[in-house]
Amino acid sequence: MENIFAERLKELRQEHKIGQVELAKQIGVSKGVISLWENDLREPGMFNLIALAKYFGVSVDFLVGLDD
């Protein structure tokens, strides 16, 4: 089963028409980190989850699949 976080991050990024490089700049990580998250090879820590939630205007619960 694909990681819900990886799936939702990619969907949100595409819906907002933002590339991995730009998203990385916005939250202060490398493009490679975004790629690792989207390919379910790494998971973000709490600080980065919060940064992503704020950037996209969603809850951390939504990002990790606890809320629809």
Secondary structure as GFF3:
##gff-version 3
##sequence-region A 1 68
A	DSSP	alpha_helix	4	15	.	.	.	ID=ss1
A	DSSP	alpha_helix	20	27	.	.	.	ID=ss2
A	DSSP	alpha_helix	31	38	.	.	.	ID=ss3
A	DSSP	alpha_helix	46	56	.	.	.	ID=ss4
A	DSSP	alpha_helix	60	64	.	.	.	ID=ss5
###
